[in-house]
Amino acid sequence: MKKLTHLMAATALTATAAMPAMAEKWDMPMAYAATNFHSEVGANFANCVTEGSGGAIEIVTHPSGSLFAGNEIMRAVQTGQTNIGERLLSAHQNENPIYGVDSIPFLVSSFDEHEALWKIAQPAVKKALKEDNLHYLYSVPWPPQGLYFNKEVNSVEDLKGIKFRSYSTATARMAELTGMLPVQVEAAELSQALATGVAESFISSGATGYDRKVWEHLTHFYEVDAWLPRNAVFVNMDAWNGLDDAAKGVMTDCAAKAAEEGLTRSKEYTQFTLDGLKEGGMTVTRAGDQLVGELQAIGETMTQEWLETAGDEGSAIVDTYKNQ
């Protein structure tokens, strides 16, 4: 009986050794529609990791807030409810001002300017994420931000009383300073908010408006190039530390490819989506000089407020950018 028991144990051990290691499934919540370029880049990144790891890590994306709502994603990853996620960083400026460095009004207005700023700011953002138990993988900028309305707008005076969809400290503050009424609405809820009149206006790129077919509810898009916010992909720090060097290498390499692909896609998507808004029937034009001038004055107020809250670290980033 002893011999039989030993034989059975040895057979079990041999069978276990012959089996491949169980694949880890990582669910990746994302706030934007599956057809949005951020989500498509994220899906490509997930496939890259799955293939590059030989299936040891299978990343499955969940776009359009289907797993966690946009405002729940960062917390879900921080606390280990999920291992990886994508989130608009500036939406968490109220938790750490450094997360809003990409949304300082009119500090940058083009991709080249934004990339120069991000190169300077990225170490501070990585540090902030690490303090929040998150490992930074990559980020991708949105196209320059413009203003959506359901009427012609020529000055800040025309904005008073409009219900304005906000998604961050910066957008809520812009609403307050222009006399609009800020309403917190996540991207996945935007179409419904516009259809029901909960929101009548918002600031975003042409990409969001195109993805959500906002021409069904709004009439005008004004290019103001206010800022270029970023979506970042990050991993729970404990999950990251639990990976072996090979897996970390695969994920890092795939992240670098995603960042490059995302920047290219964002640039290409800019004009494509503006053309799409026009085809949908919207008036798409650059904002007039009066409106731009008044918004820039408001932007200066917001910049000073951000610098006060961001302290020496924030001031150093902006000074380095301006003096390079």
C-alpha positions as CSV (number, residue, x, y, z in Angstrom):
1,M,0.0,0.0,0.0
2,K,2.9,2.3,0.8
3,K,4.5,1.7,-2.6
4,L,1.1,2.4,-4.3
5,T,0.8,5.6,-2.4
6,H,4.3,6.8,-3.3
7,L,3.7,5.9,-6.9
8,M,0.4,7.8,-7.1
9,A,2.1,10.9,-5.5
10,A,5.0,10.7,-7.9
11,T,2.6,10.5,-10.8
12,A,0.7,13.5,-9.6
13,L,3.9,15.5,-9.3
14,T,5.0,14.6,-12.7
15,A,1.7,15.5,-14.2
16,T,1.7,18.9,-12.4
17,A,5.2,19.6,-13.6
18,A,4.2,18.9,-17.2
19,M,1.2,21.3,-17.1
20,P,1.8,24.9,-18.2
21,A,1.5,27.6,-15.5
22,M,-2.0,28.9,-15.2
23,A,-2.5,32.2,-17.1
24,E,-3.2,35.3,-15.1
25,K,-6.3,37.1,-16.4
26,W,-6.1,40.9,-15.9
27,D,-9.3,42.9,-16.4
28,M,-8.6,46.4,-17.7
29,P,-11.4,48.9,-17.2
30,M,-11.6,51.9,-19.6
31,A,-14.0,54.8,-19.6
32,Y,-14.4,55.5,-23.3
33,A,-16.2,53.7,-26.1
34,A,-14.6,50.7,-27.8
35,T,-14.4,52.7,-31.0
36,N,-12.5,55.6,-29.4
37,F,-8.8,55.6,-30.4
38,H,-7.7,55.4,-26.8
39,S,-9.7,52.2,-26.3
40,E,-8.4,50.8,-29.6
41,V,-4.8,51.5,-28.6
42,G,-5.5,49.9,-25.2
43,A,-6.9,46.8,-26.9
44,N,-3.7,46.6,-29.0
45,F,-1.6,47.0,-25.9
46,A,-3.6,44.2,-24.2
47,N,-3.1,41.9,-27.2
48,C,0.6,42.8,-27.2
49,V,1.1,41.7,-23.6
50,T,-1.0,38.6,-24.0
51,E,1.0,37.5,-27.0
52,G,4.4,38.7,-25.7
53,S,3.9,36.8,-22.5
54,G,3.0,33.6,-24.3
55,G,-0.4,33.8,-22.7
56,A,1.0,33.9,-19.2
57,I,-0.8,37.3,-18.7
58,E,-4.1,37.7,-20.5
59,I,-5.3,41.3,-20.4
60,V,-9.0,41.8,-21.3
61,T,-10.2,45.4,-21.9
62,H,-13.6,46.6,-20.7
63,P,-14.4,49.9,-22.5
64,S,-17.2,52.4,-22.0
65,G,-17.2,52.1,-18.2
66,S,-18.7,48.6,-18.4
67,L,-16.6,47.2,-15.6
68,F,-16.0,50.3,-13.5
69,A,-17.3,53.8,-14.1
70,G,-14.7,56.3,-15.1
71,N,-14.5,57.9,-11.7
72,E,-14.1,54.5,-10.1
73,I,-11.2,53.2,-12.2
74,M,-8.2,54.7,-10.4
75,R,-9.5,53.7,-7.0
76,A,-10.3,50.1,-8.2
77,V,-6.7,49.7,-9.4
78,Q,-5.2,51.3,-6.3
79,T,-7.1,48.9,-4.0
80,G,-6.5,45.8,-6.1
81,Q,-10.1,45.3,-7.2
82,T,-8.5,45.0,-10.7
83,N,-4.8,44.9,-11.6
84,I,-4.7,47.5,-14.5
85,G,-6.8,50.3,-15.8
86,E,-6.9,53.5,-17.9
87,R,-8.0,56.9,-16.6
88,L,-8.0,60.5,-17.6
89,L,-5.4,61.8,-15.1
90,S,-6.7,65.4,-14.8
91,A,-9.9,64.0,-13.4
92,H,-7.9,63.4,-10.2
93,Q,-6.4,66.9,-9.9
94,N,-8.4,67.4,-6.6
95,E,-6.4,64.5,-5.1
96,N,-3.0,65.7,-6.3
97,P,-2.5,68.9,-8.4
98,I,0.3,67.3,-10.4
99,Y,-2.4,65.1,-12.1
100,G,-3.7,68.3,-13.6
101,V,-0.5,69.5,-15.1
102,D,-1.8,68.6,-18.6
103,S,-4.9,70.8,-18.1
104,I,-3.3,74.2,-17.3
105,P,-5.3,76.4,-19.7
106,F,-3.5,77.7,-22.7
107,L,0.0,76.7,-21.4
108,V,0.3,74.5,-24.5
109,S,-1.9,74.4,-27.6
110,S,-0.3,71.9,-29.9
111,F,1.0,68.4,-29.8
112,D,4.6,69.4,-30.0
113,E,4.2,71.9,-27.2
114,H,2.4,69.3,-25.1
115,E,5.0,66.6,-25.6
116,A,7.7,69.0,-24.5
117,L,5.7,69.8,-21.3
118,W,5.0,66.1,-20.7
119,K,8.6,65.2,-21.0
120,I,9.3,67.6,-18.1
121,A,6.3,66.7,-16.0
122,Q,6.3,62.9,-16.5
123,P,8.7,62.1,-13.6
124,A,6.6,64.0,-11.2
125,V,3.4,62.3,-12.4
126,K,5.1,58.9,-12.1
127,K,6.1,59.8,-8.5
128,A,2.5,60.9,-7.7
129,L,1.1,57.6,-9.0
130,K,3.7,55.6,-7.1
131,E,2.6,57.3,-3.9
132,D,-0.9,56.2,-4.8
133,N,0.1,52.5,-5.1
134,L,0.2,52.7,-8.9
135,H,2.9,51.9,-11.5
136,Y,2.8,54.1,-14.6
137,L,2.9,52.3,-17.9
138,Y,2.1,54.8,-20.6
139,S,-0.2,57.7,-21.5
140,V,-1.7,59.2,-24.7
141,P,-2.8,62.8,-25.2
142,W,-6.2,63.8,-26.5
143,P,-6.4,66.2,-29.4
144,P,-6.6,69.9,-28.4
145,Q,-9.7,70.8,-26.5
146,G,-12.6,72.9,-27.9
147,L,-16.0,74.0,-26.7
148,Y,-19.3,72.5,-27.7
149,F,-22.6,74.5,-27.5
150,N,-26.2,74.3,-28.8
151,K,-26.0,77.9,-30.0
152,E,-23.7,80.5,-31.5
153,V,-21.3,81.9,-28.9
154,N,-19.1,85.1,-29.3
155,S,-18.2,86.1,-25.8
156,V,-18.1,84.9,-22.2
157,E,-21.3,86.8,-21.6
158,D,-23.0,84.4,-23.9
159,L,-22.0,81.5,-21.6
160,K,-23.8,82.6,-18.5
161,G,-26.3,80.1,-17.1
162,I,-25.4,77.3,-19.5
163,K,-25.3,73.8,-18.0
164,F,-21.7,72.7,-18.6
165,R,-20.5,69.1,-18.3
166,S,-17.4,69.0,-16.1
167,Y,-15.0,66.0,-15.7
168,S,-12.2,67.5,-13.6
169,T,-11.3,70.3,-11.2
170,A,-10.1,72.4,-14.2
171,T,-13.3,72.1,-16.2
172,A,-15.5,72.8,-13.1
173,R,-13.5,75.9,-12.3
174,M,-13.7,77.1,-15.9
175,A,-17.5,76.8,-15.7
176,E,-17.6,78.8,-12.5
177,L,-15.4,81.6,-13.9
178,T,-17.4,81.9,-17.1
179,G,-20.8,81.9,-15.3
180,M,-21.8,78.5,-16.5
181,L,-23.2,75.8,-14.2
182,P,-20.9,72.8,-13.8
183,V,-22.5,69.3,-13.9
184,Q,-20.3,66.2,-13.2
185,V,-20.9,63.8,-16.1
186,E,-18.6,60.8,-17.1
187,A,-17.9,60.2,-20.8
188,A,-20.1,57.0,-20.9
189,E,-23.1,59.1,-19.7
190,L,-22.5,62.1,-22.0
191,S,-25.0,61.2,-24.7
192,Q,-27.8,60.7,-22.2
193,A,-26.9,63.9,-20.3
194,L,-27.2,65.9,-23.5
195,A,-30.4,64.2,-24.6
196,T,-32.1,64.9,-21.3
197,G,-30.8,68.5,-20.9
198,V,-28.7,67.6,-17.9
199,A,-25.8,69.2,-19.8
200,E,-25.9,71.7,-22.7
201,S,-22.2,72.2,-23.3
202,F,-18.8,70.8,-22.6
203,I,-15.1,71.1,-23.4
204,S,-13.4,68.2,-25.1
205,S,-11.7,67.3,-28.3
206,G,-13.4,66.6,-31.6
207,A,-12.9,62.9,-30.8
208,T,-15.4,62.7,-27.9
209,G,-18.0,64.7,-29.9
210,Y,-17.6,62.4,-32.9
211,D,-17.7,59.2,-30.9
212,R,-20.8,60.3,-29.1
213,K,-22.5,61.8,-32.2
214,V,-23.2,65.0,-30.3
215,W,-24.6,66.7,-33.5
216,E,-27.8,65.0,-32.5
217,H,-28.0,67.5,-29.6
218,L,-25.6,70.3,-30.2
219,T,-24.9,72.7,-33.0
220,H,-21.5,74.4,-32.6
221,F,-17.9,73.4,-31.9
222,Y,-15.4,76.1,-31.3
223,E,-11.7,75.4,-31.6
224,V,-9.9,77.1,-28.7
225,D,-7.0,74.6,-28.2
226,A,-7.3,75.1,-24.4
227,W,-5.1,72.1,-23.4
228,L,-4.4,68.4,-24.3
229,P,-5.2,66.2,-21.4
230,R,-3.9,62.6,-21.2
231,N,-5.3,59.2,-20.5
232,A,-2.8,57.1,-18.5
233,V,-2.6,53.3,-18.1
234,F,-1.3,52.1,-14.8
235,V,-1.0,48.9,-12.8
236,N,-1.6,48.2,-9.1
237,M,1.9,48.4,-7.5
238,D,1.5,45.1,-5.6
239,A,0.5,43.3,-8.8
240,W,3.4,44.9,-10.7
241,N,5.9,43.9,-8.0
242,G,4.5,40.4,-8.2
243,L,5.6,40.0,-11.8
244,D,8.9,38.4,-12.8
245,D,11.4,40.4,-14.8
246,A,10.4,38.8,-18.1
247,A,6.7,39.8,-17.7
248,K,7.7,43.3,-16.6
249,G,9.9,43.6,-19.7
250,V,7.0,42.5,-22.0
251,M,4.6,45.0,-20.4
252,T,7.1,47.8,-20.6
253,D,7.9,47.2,-24.3
254,C,4.2,47.0,-25.2
255,A,3.6,50.2,-23.2
256,A,6.2,52.0,-25.3
257,K,4.6,50.8,-28.5
258,A,1.2,51.9,-27.2
259,A,2.4,55.4,-26.4
260,E,3.9,55.8,-29.8
261,E,0.8,54.4,-31.6
262,G,-1.5,56.5,-29.4
263,L,0.3,59.8,-30.2
264,T,0.2,59.1,-33.9
265,R,-3.5,58.1,-33.7
266,S,-4.4,61.2,-31.7
267,K,-2.8,63.5,-34.3
268,E,-4.5,61.6,-37.2
269,Y,-7.8,61.6,-35.4
270,T,-7.9,65.4,-34.8
271,Q,-8.8,66.5,-38.3
272,F,-10.8,63.3,-39.1
273,T,-13.2,64.0,-36.2
274,L,-13.6,67.7,-36.9
275,D,-14.6,66.7,-40.4
276,G,-17.0,64.2,-38.9
277,L,-18.6,66.9,-36.8
278,K,-19.1,69.0,-39.9
279,E,-20.6,66.0,-41.8
280,G,-23.0,65.5,-38.9
281,G,-24.3,69.1,-39.4
282,M,-22.4,71.0,-36.8
283,T,-20.8,74.4,-37.3
284,V,-17.0,73.9,-36.7
285,T,-14.9,77.0,-36.5
286,R,-12.2,78.7,-34.5
287,A,-13.5,80.8,-31.7
288,G,-13.6,84.6,-32.3
289,D,-10.9,86.9,-30.9
290,Q,-13.2,88.3,-28.2
291,L,-14.1,84.8,-26.8
292,V,-10.5,83.6,-27.0
293,G,-9.1,86.7,-25.3
294,E,-11.6,86.4,-22.5
295,L,-11.0,82.7,-22.0
296,Q,-7.2,83.3,-22.0
297,A,-7.7,85.8,-19.2
298,I,-9.7,83.2,-17.2
299,G,-6.9,80.8,-18.0
300,E,-4.3,83.0,-16.4
301,T,-6.4,83.1,-13.2
302,M,-6.7,79.2,-13.3
303,T,-2.9,78.9,-13.9
304,Q,-2.1,81.0,-10.9
305,E,-4.5,79.0,-8.8
306,W,-2.9,75.7,-10.0
307,L,0.6,77.0,-9.2
308,E,-0.5,77.9,-5.7
309,T,-1.8,74.4,-5.0
310,A,1.0,72.6,-6.9
311,G,3.7,74.3,-4.9
312,D,7.4,74.3,-5.7
313,E,7.1,71.0,-7.7
314,G,4.4,72.5,-10.0
315,S,6.2,75.8,-10.4
316,A,9.5,74.0,-11.3
317,I,7.7,72.1,-14.1
318,V,6.1,75.3,-15.6
319,D,9.3,77.4,-15.2
320,T,11.4,74.7,-16.9
321,Y,8.9,74.4,-19.7
322,K,8.7,78.2,-20.3
323,N,12.5,78.6,-20.1
324,Q,13.6,75.7,-22.3
